[in-house]
């Protein structure tokens, strides 16, 4: 009889222990709140380019001209960014045109080469070859004594990889096709009259 009593007591204690452990597990689970990491969007092309103070004017022109809308994040590009000094050396009439969103947009199109992500090492192998910009302008690459020229602009500084794009500093502003084809008389007339240039 005593043995039966002891067995029943042990069984009751074990059952109580398991029940308590189960309650504890449920309670712990109930108090655990899943945490989610805050997702932050990667920096835009302009936000990344802004880290280079030498192309600050280019960044402003890009904001005016909407370069962000030209760059598809699923594709690759090579961008030639005139330095601040290059913009500063432009004639007064060109600087006036830069205030126009239409001209700024056309300017951005003449500085972006789609479907190619070309490093300095790549450009050094392309002497005599041409690059086609978004606006259809053909830019000839010239290489001499390890100096790279895009048209009459010299590539300066190091590569600046930005996500799907490589940015190169250049020392001159590449004029949009529409602007380059204008005679000076017509160009000055448009500037004086405030007539925006047409873009594609």
Backbone bond lengths (Angstrom), bond angles and torsions (degrees), N, CA, C in turn:
res aa  C-N    CA-C-N  psi(-1)  N-CA   C-N-CA  omega(-1)  CA-C   N-CA-C  phi
1 X - - - 1.480 - - 1.529 110.64 -
2 X 1.320 114.67 -43.81 1.465 119.56 179.39 1.523 110.42 -63.27
3 X 1.366 114.67 -40.30 1.464 118.50 179.93 1.521 110.70 -62.86
4 X 1.327 117.20 -40.00 1.470 121.40 178.73 1.515 110.67 -64.26
5 X 1.334 117.06 -40.13 1.463 121.71 179.59 1.535 111.37 -63.58
6 X 1.359 114.74 -42.65 1.462 119.72 -179.76 1.521 110.05 -65.12
7 X 1.322 116.63 -40.49 1.473 120.52 -179.64 1.522 111.02 -64.06
8 X 1.323 116.23 -43.23 1.455 120.21 178.96 1.525 111.14 -64.13
9 X 1.311 116.86 -37.99 1.465 120.95 -179.65 1.528 110.84 -65.35
10 X 1.337 116.26 -44.61 1.465 120.50 179.00 1.518 110.93 -62.56
11 X 1.333 115.93 -41.92 1.475 120.32 179.71 1.522 110.38 -62.03
12 X 1.337 115.89 -40.83 1.463 120.29 -179.63 1.525 110.48 -65.70
13 X 1.330 116.20 -40.79 1.468 119.79 179.16 1.522 111.53 -64.43
14 X 1.347 116.01 -42.00 1.470 119.48 178.99 1.516 111.24 -63.72
15 X 1.315 116.46 -42.34 1.468 120.85 179.58 1.520 110.32 -62.45
16 X 1.314 116.54 -40.41 1.456 120.99 179.58 1.523 110.99 -65.32
17 X 1.347 114.90 -39.69 1.470 119.40 -178.92 1.523 110.97 -64.69
18 X 1.343 116.06 -46.18 1.468 120.04 179.45 1.517 111.87 -63.45
19 X 1.323 115.12 -38.14 1.470 119.49 179.17 1.515 109.99 -64.22
20 X 1.332 116.87 -41.64 1.466 121.16 -179.81 1.533 110.59 -65.46
21 X 1.356 114.63 -42.04 1.462 118.70 179.43 1.516 110.75 -63.17
22 X 1.333 116.51 -39.89 1.469 120.67 178.21 1.515 111.55 -63.00
23 X 1.360 115.70 -42.91 1.458 120.08 179.21 1.516 110.44 -63.06
24 X 1.340 114.87 -39.65 1.464 118.70 -179.26 1.515 110.95 -64.09
25 X 1.368 115.84 -41.46 1.456 119.91 -179.63 1.511 110.98 -63.73
26 X 1.321 117.20 -43.69 1.457 121.77 179.23 1.513 110.45 -62.39
27 X 1.330 115.25 -42.87 1.449 120.05 -178.35 1.521 110.89 -64.22
28 X 1.349 114.41 -42.67 1.458 118.34 -179.79 1.507 111.14 -64.17
29 X 1.333 114.94 -42.26 1.462 119.98 179.15 1.513 111.06 -63.65
30 X 1.308 116.48 -39.76 1.459 121.15 -178.29 1.515 111.26 -65.64
31 X 1.344 116.69 -31.90 1.450 119.93 -177.13 1.527 112.55 -84.96
32 X 1.355 115.97 -13.38 1.462 119.31 -178.70 1.518 110.40 -79.57
33 X 1.306 116.92 117.72 1.461 122.01 -179.89 1.520 108.39 -106.63
34 X 1.350 116.92 117.30 1.465 118.53 -179.37 1.522 111.30 -60.60
35 X 1.325 116.40 137.10 1.457 121.17 179.66 1.514 109.62 -104.94
36 X 1.306 117.24 144.05 1.464 122.44 178.27 1.517 108.78 -118.13
37 X 1.324 116.29 134.25 1.454 120.41 179.26 1.518 110.22 -72.44
38 X 1.296 115.95 139.60 1.460 121.48 178.96 1.526 109.51 -71.28
39 X 1.324 115.72 120.13 1.451 121.00 -178.82 1.521 109.61 -85.06
40 X 1.321 116.43 128.28 1.457 120.55 178.22 1.518 109.10 -115.11
41 X 1.325 115.94 136.77 1.455 120.66 -179.37 1.522 110.15 -71.68
42 X 1.339 117.58 142.67 1.462 119.53 177.80 1.525 110.32 -64.92
43 X 1.317 118.40 153.69 1.470 120.21 -179.30 1.521 111.04 -63.19
44 X 1.317 116.48 146.92 1.459 121.34 177.79 1.526 109.76 -74.37
45 X 1.322 116.34 170.57 1.461 121.03 178.56 1.527 110.17 -57.44
46 X 1.323 117.09 -47.19 1.456 120.40 -177.32 1.527 111.69 -66.69
47 X 1.328 116.65 -37.57 1.466 119.86 178.34 1.529 110.49 -63.27
48 X 1.322 116.33 -38.88 1.460 120.22 178.61 1.527 110.97 -71.49
49 X 1.338 116.60 -43.42 1.467 120.75 -179.85 1.521 110.91 -63.08
50 X 1.319 116.67 -28.32 1.463 121.32 -178.54 1.525 111.49 -63.70
51 X 1.334 117.39 -18.15 1.468 120.20 179.47 1.524 111.35 -69.93
52 X 1.334 116.26 -17.63 1.465 120.03 179.03 1.520 108.95 -99.52
53 X 1.339 118.41 104.91 1.470 120.91 -175.97 1.527 113.53 -64.38
54 X 1.348 117.67 -19.35 1.464 120.82 -178.26 1.517 112.73 -69.72
55 X 1.340 117.43 -17.37 1.465 120.02 -178.45 1.531 111.28 -119.00
56 X 1.318 115.42 31.90 1.467 120.02 -179.00 1.522 113.17 -60.38
57 X 1.344 117.22 -40.94 1.469 120.22 179.53 1.518 110.47 -66.97
58 X 1.329 116.66 -38.53 1.461 120.73 176.20 1.525 110.91 -59.15
59 X 1.325 116.44 -42.58 1.468 120.85 179.35 1.531 109.99 -60.92
60 X 1.340 116.68 -43.03 1.467 120.04 178.93 1.528 110.68 -63.62
61 X 1.346 116.31 -42.04 1.456 120.26 177.25 1.525 110.86 -63.73
62 X 1.325 115.84 -36.86 1.461 120.18 177.92 1.514 112.39 -64.65
63 X 1.325 115.85 -37.33 1.467 120.13 177.50 1.524 110.28 -66.64
64 X 1.350 116.25 -42.50 1.466 120.16 179.49 1.527 110.87 -66.87
65 X 1.346 115.46 -41.58 1.461 120.20 -175.10 1.520 114.92 -88.09
66 X 1.318 117.80 -3.54 1.465 120.70 176.32 1.517 113.88 70.73
67 X 1.341 116.90 43.26 1.467 118.63 -179.87 1.523 111.28 -61.79
68 X 1.332 117.10 -27.91 1.457 119.99 -179.30 1.526 111.40 -60.20
69 X 1.348 116.11 -31.68 1.457 120.53 179.45 1.522 112.41 -77.91
70 X 1.340 117.06 -16.25 1.463 120.83 179.88 1.521 111.88 -83.92
71 X 1.327 117.26 -24.10 1.460 121.61 -172.77 1.527 111.46 -97.72
72 X 1.312 115.69 109.26 1.458 122.16 177.46 1.527 108.29 -81.41
73 X 1.345 118.85 120.99 1.470 120.55 -176.80 1.520 113.98 -63.26
74 X 1.343 117.72 -12.97 1.464 120.15 179.55 1.533 111.83 -92.05
75 X 1.351 117.26 -1.46 1.460 120.64 -178.84 1.524 109.97 -120.62
76 X 1.331 115.87 173.26 1.466 120.46 -178.83 1.529 110.27 -113.92
77 X 1.341 115.17 152.96 1.462 120.68 -175.92 1.526 110.73 -146.13
78 X 1.335 114.34 157.39 1.458 122.35 166.17 1.519 106.39 -119.21
79 X 1.331 116.78 127.35 1.463 121.62 -177.20 1.522 109.18 -118.28
80 X 1.332 115.84 130.32 1.459 121.53 175.69 1.521 108.10 -104.25
81 X 1.318 115.36 113.60 1.469 121.05 -174.03 1.522 110.43 -106.99
82 X 1.335 118.04 113.12 1.474 119.80 175.53 1.531 110.39 -61.51
83 X 1.315 115.37 142.70 1.462 119.75 178.36 1.533 110.19 -73.94
84 X 1.322 115.43 168.81 1.465 120.25 177.15 1.530 110.73 -57.72
85 X 1.338 116.05 -41.16 1.468 120.14 179.76 1.526 111.38 -64.10
86 X 1.332 116.87 -33.90 1.467 120.59 178.92 1.525 110.24 -64.62
87 X 1.317 116.67 -43.09 1.470 120.03 178.30 1.527 110.37 -67.42
88 X 1.324 115.86 -38.60 1.457 120.13 -178.34 1.530 111.36 -64.38
89 X 1.334 116.40 -30.19 1.473 120.86 -178.69 1.534 113.00 -79.40
90 X 1.327 117.66 -6.27 1.460 120.52 179.87 1.528 110.32 -67.91
91 X 1.334 117.75 149.67 1.470 120.02 177.39 1.520 110.97 -65.09
92 X 1.323 115.75 161.05 1.468 121.51 -176.83 1.531 111.50 -57.62
93 X 1.329 116.23 -37.79 1.475 119.57 -178.38 1.519 110.89 -64.02
94 X 1.338 116.39 -38.33 1.472 120.60 178.73 1.526 110.50 -68.08
95 X 1.332 116.67 -40.99 1.466 120.29 178.68 1.523 110.96 -62.19
96 X 1.322 115.58 -34.85 1.467 119.54 178.23 1.522 110.10 -66.34
97 X 1.331 115.45 -41.14 1.467 119.17 178.85 1.519 111.70 -64.55
98 X 1.321 117.13 -29.98 1.459 120.80 -177.97 1.526 112.97 -61.82
99 X 1.317 116.84 -19.44 1.462 120.35 179.84 1.530 111.11 -75.62
100 X 1.329 116.46 -14.60 1.460 121.17 -177.61 1.528 110.51 -86.34
101 X 1.339 118.63 127.23 1.471 120.95 176.58 1.525 111.99 -57.85
102 X 1.357 116.60 -35.73 1.461 119.44 179.79 1.523 110.97 -63.06
103 X 1.324 116.12 -45.58 1.463 119.54 -179.40 1.522 110.57 -69.30
104 X 1.324 116.75 -40.82 1.465 120.38 179.94 1.524 110.22 -61.32
105 X 1.338 116.51 -39.21 1.466 120.43 178.14 1.521 110.30 -65.01
106 X 1.341 116.93 -44.27 1.463 120.93 178.57 1.523 110.07 -62.43
107 X 1.329 116.77 -38.68 1.456 121.37 179.89 1.520 111.19 -63.58
108 X 1.332 116.75 -42.49 1.460 120.32 178.85 1.523 110.84 -62.47
109 X 1.327 117.44 -39.35 1.463 121.86 -179.45 1.528 112.06 -64.21
110 X 1.328 116.00 -27.72 1.472 119.59 -179.60 1.523 111.90 -84.96
111 X 1.328 117.17 -3.30 1.463 121.38 -178.12 1.529 112.98 -111.99
112 X 1.325 116.86 -2.48 1.464 121.20 -175.38 1.528 110.37 -114.71
113 X 1.330 116.11 124.53 1.466 122.56 175.73 1.525 108.05 -104.58
114 X 1.336 118.49 114.67 1.467 120.15 -177.41 1.535 112.76 -81.69
115 X 1.327 114.51 158.58 1.476 122.94 172.69 1.524 114.29 66.80
116 X 1.326 117.59 14.30 1.456 121.15 176.94 1.530 108.83 -141.50
117 X 1.330 115.35 133.52 1.467 120.82 176.09 1.522 106.43 -119.01
118 X 1.345 115.19 85.38 1.453 121.85 -168.90 1.530 111.96 -96.80
119 X 1.301 116.07 122.62 1.458 121.33 175.38 1.526 109.27 -85.06
120 X 1.313 116.41 173.67 1.459 120.40 175.67 1.524 110.50 -59.81
121 X 1.334 116.39 -40.47 1.469 120.79 178.50 1.528 110.74 -60.25
122 X 1.338 116.84 -38.54 1.467 120.53 177.88 1.526 110.61 -65.93
123 X 1.328 116.89 -46.03 1.467 121.17 -177.23 1.526 111.51 -63.63
124 X 1.331 117.13 -32.95 1.462 120.49 -179.92 1.532 112.16 -64.34
125 X 1.325 116.61 -19.45 1.466 121.19 179.84 1.527 112.38 -96.99
126 X 1.328 117.91 5.93 1.463 120.73 -170.76 1.522 113.92 -113.59
127 X 1.311 117.78 26.05 1.467 120.65 -179.45 1.528 110.75 -55.24
128 X 1.332 115.41 126.09 1.459 121.10 178.67 1.513 114.72 87.89
129 X 1.314 118.54 -10.78 1.458 121.52 179.52 1.527 110.52 -83.82
130 X 1.323 115.90 163.30 1.464 120.34 -179.19 1.522 111.10 -117.39
131 X 1.314 114.62 152.49 1.461 122.40 176.86 1.522 108.52 -121.09
132 X 1.313 116.18 135.16 1.466 120.41 -179.30 1.520 110.33 -101.19
133 X 1.328 116.26 122.57 1.464 121.12 -179.35 1.527 110.45 -82.68
134 X 1.317 115.58 173.64 1.463 120.59 -179.27 1.521 111.91 -59.60
135 X 1.354 117.03 -33.71 1.461 119.66 -178.38 1.526 112.71 -86.17
136 X 1.341 117.03 6.14 1.454 120.28 176.58 1.508 114.53 90.68
137 X 1.329 117.19 1.43 1.458 120.43 179.79 1.533 109.87 -74.50
138 X 1.335 116.76 139.61 1.453 121.85 179.77 1.530 109.30 -100.25
139 X 1.317 116.76 119.31 1.461 122.71 -179.60 1.529 109.07 -106.57
140 X 1.315 116.88 123.97 1.463 121.05 -179.38 1.523 110.14 -90.60
141 X 1.331 114.75 134.31 1.468 121.06 178.56 1.530 108.65 -93.28
142 X 1.329 115.51 128.77 1.468 120.94 175.60 1.528 107.94 -121.71
143 X 1.326 115.80 134.63 1.466 120.71 179.27 1.521 109.13 -128.00
144 X 1.333 115.82 126.18 1.458 120.81 177.09 1.521 108.82 -149.65
145 X 1.317 115.13 127.57 1.481 121.03 -179.66 1.529 110.73 53.16
146 X 1.333 115.42 43.57 1.470 122.23 179.64 1.526 113.49 63.15
147 X 1.313 117.08 14.96 1.460 120.80 175.13 1.526 108.38 -101.57
148 X 1.322 116.60 128.95 1.462 122.07 -177.23 1.515 109.52 -103.65
149 X 1.324 115.51 130.93 1.458 120.60 175.21 1.522 109.09 -122.14
150 X 1.316 115.11 137.39 1.460 122.41 175.21 1.523 105.38 -111.83
151 X 1.337 116.11 102.31 1.457 119.08 -169.96 1.520 107.31 66.54
152 X 1.333 116.71 -125.04 1.471 119.85 177.05 1.520 112.04 -103.74
153 X 1.329 116.79 15.03 1.467 121.65 178.39 1.521 109.94 -103.39
154 X 1.323 116.80 137.02 1.461 121.66 179.99 1.525 109.72 -95.39
155 X 1.330 115.61 134.17 1.466 121.06 177.00 1.522 108.19 -75.88
156 X 1.340 116.22 130.18 1.464 121.62 -177.72 1.528 109.28 -126.16
157 X 1.324 115.10 156.41 1.458 118.96 175.50 1.517 112.59 74.98
158 X 1.325 115.78 -173.39 1.456 123.04 -178.06 1.522 111.34 -98.58
159 X 1.341 114.86 165.46 1.465 119.62 174.84 1.528 109.48 -58.63
160 X 1.319 115.10 145.86 1.459 119.72 173.36 1.530 107.69 -125.81
161 X 1.354 117.55 88.96 1.467 119.58 179.28 1.525 110.45 -68.04
162 X 1.331 115.47 130.76 1.463 121.37 177.50 1.517 107.50 -132.55
163 X 1.326 116.60 96.70 1.454 121.62 179.14 1.526 110.12 54.60
164 X 1.334 117.20 -111.36 1.465 121.89 -177.07 1.526 112.52 -92.37
165 X 1.330 117.05 14.81 1.468 121.33 -172.43 1.525 110.62 -133.36
166 X 1.331 115.91 150.27 1.470 120.79 168.21 1.522 107.64 -118.55
167 X 1.323 116.72 128.89 1.456 122.56 -179.46 1.527 109.04 -105.07
168 X 1.343 115.95 134.65 1.456 122.30 175.56 1.530 108.95 -120.44
169 X 1.313 116.76 134.38 1.466 120.57 172.91 1.524 109.13 -76.78
170 X 1.336 117.30 138.94 1.465 121.64 173.58 1.525 108.59 -130.08
171 X 1.338 115.67 155.37 1.469 119.17 -171.64 1.531 114.11 -95.12
172 X 1.348 117.28 6.49 1.464 120.19 176.03 1.528 109.21 -141.24
173 X 1.319 115.04 154.67 1.460 120.03 178.00 1.524 108.62 -86.30
174 X 1.330 116.15 124.02 1.464 121.03 176.21 1.520 107.87 -81.27
175 X 1.320 116.49 118.89 1.460 120.94 -176.18 1.532 110.77 -73.56
176 X 1.326 117.47 143.52 1.464 120.37 174.91 1.525 110.82 -61.19
177 X 1.342 116.25 153.05 1.467 120.95 179.31 1.517 110.61 -54.86
178 X 1.339 116.65 -44.35 1.466 120.07 -177.13 1.524 110.68 -61.46
179 X 1.321 116.57 -39.29 1.459 121.10 -179.22 1.531 110.52 -72.69
180 X 1.327 115.97 -42.88 1.461 120.32 -177.53 1.526 111.76 -62.87
181 X 1.336 116.93 -28.96 1.460 120.56 -177.80 1.524 112.99 -85.28
182 X 1.308 117.40 -6.46 1.458 120.06 -179.47 1.533 110.55 -80.82
183 X 1.318 117.72 137.02 1.456 120.72 171.45 1.520 108.42 -71.28
184 X 1.323 118.67 153.62 1.456 121.17 -176.31 1.523 111.85 -60.79
185 X 1.353 116.62 -36.46 1.457 118.86 -179.78 1.520 110.32 -64.04
186 X 1.348 115.57 -46.13 1.463 119.62 179.59 1.518 110.47 -67.16
187 X 1.336 115.99 -40.17 1.461 120.35 179.78 1.522 111.31 -60.86
188 X 1.329 116.88 -48.63 1.456 120.56 -179.79 1.517 111.45 -64.22
189 X 1.339 116.34 -34.64 1.464 120.30 177.77 1.519 110.54 -63.53
190 X 1.332 116.44 -42.94 1.456 120.40 179.75 1.520 111.30 -64.69
191 X 1.355 115.68 -39.81 1.462 119.43 179.24 1.524 110.59 -64.20
192 X 1.339 115.71 -44.94 1.453 120.13 -177.56 1.518 111.53 -66.21
193 X 1.331 116.57 -35.66 1.460 120.43 -178.01 1.520 113.18 -86.95
194 X 1.329 115.85 -6.34 1.460 119.33 179.78 1.515 113.22 71.29
195 X 1.340 118.17 23.70 1.459 121.72 -179.29 1.509 109.44 -83.73
196 X 1.357 118.88 121.77 1.471 120.13 -179.65 1.513 111.31 -70.29
197 X 1.325 115.88 147.16 1.449 120.39 175.08 1.512 109.91 -73.14
198 X 1.311 116.41 144.31 1.466 120.25 177.02 1.514 109.64 -77.40
199 X 1.308 115.51 143.36 1.447 120.93 176.58 1.509 109.27 -122.80
200 X 1.316 115.76 160.18 1.467 120.04 179.08 1.504 109.61 -68.75
